[in-house]
Amino acid sequence: MAGRLLLRACTTTTLQLRSNVVARPLHRAMSTAKGIPTDDEQATGLERRALQALKRGKDPYSILKPKKYAGTKEEPHIVPCTGTKRLVGCLCEEDNTAIVWFWLHEGDAQRCPSCGSHYQLVHNELPH
Amino acid sequence: MAHQAHAYHMVDPSPWPLTGAVGALLLTSGLAVWFHFHSTILLSLGLILLLLTMYQWWRDIIREGTFQGHHTPPVQKGLRFGMILFITSEVFFFLGFFWAFYHSSLAPTPELGGCWPPTGITTLDPFEVPLLNTAVLLASGVTVTWAHHSIMEGEREQAIHSLTLTILLGFYFTFLQAMEYYEAPFTIADGVYGSTFFVATGFHGLHVIIGSTFLAVCLLRQVQYHFTSGHHFGFEAAAWYWHFVDVVWLFLYISIYWWGS
């Protein structure tokens, strides 16, 4: 079985290699006429969705570090959420070891029960 | 709840860790059985199981990453850390053998004649085949870097050519080293010189073969369009491993072949 698989891999490879050596135009010549696809052409699945979103300046999969907000009424912490509520853990001051946990619901901004910073839930659609 | 909201890969259950563990058990116990009872059946079974495990496990990783897109940037970062940690562990593995070599050679015992190389040992001339081997591996380091830049710049033909050249240089090294082993005037049984020489260079040779195999798999994948100009970590991992093998050879050459002659 492994022998047949190896034979198949070798034949496919040789065929592909041969078709390159015979200077026929590379049948994969899309924007890369030199033959190696780009992520834009070939990435698939979650990787594609994540890369395309990042290209458009969005980060639905929380890959980048969260933005810093002032936490005031005018500039609340923006909390993206795929549902209607999300847990928030507030470190009221730097180096605090007691984290203040609370549910943030959709609608008006809520304030941390301990330090009063404002948090606003924002609905976040996952790309698909 | 169809999709995950994070960029990590929650791997599906897989039988390969178990088959790998069983294979390792059969290999090790098979080795002991071979030593004591002259039977190779357990050993062969273990080897087959291990090879099948490696093939299927890595095939599944390629499926998950290249064909299904699970290797997002954070996942790739994790894979990079993994490869770096693995190579680091291999560095420590070789460090042990260098320790053994220097322990024996810096203060040679009276049994050896109080000198290094020990009395009666005709060493290999470091400026003959070993120097050629050094040139071969250094050249292969250049060609693998060429291959990397070709991939990043989208040059398919050049990538295939330079990667093939790298593998051929690897084979050339292995062939030359095999010839040296055959023609050497001393064996592994020739005292501590023989032991340190053949264990250190032997494990290095094994790593050259492993590295060449890794590069060959990358060549197969490159021909089949797996790599993109921005995402080709399998190749990068193979190139890192190959550079590591090259560096180990340089240390071997300087310590054992040159200083130790």
Interface residues (C-beta under 8 A of the other chain):
Chain A: A2 A9 T12 T13 Q16 L17 N20 L26 R28 T32 K34 G35 I36 P37 T38 D39 E41 Q42 A43 T44 G45 L46 E47 R48 A50 L51 P60 Y61 S62 I63 T82 N124 L126 H128
Chain B: A2 H3 Q4 A5 H6 A7 L52 Y55 F67 Q68 G69 H70 H71 T72 P73 P74 I151 E153 G154 E155 R156 E157 A159 I160 L220 V223 Q224 Y225 F227 T228 S229 G230 H231
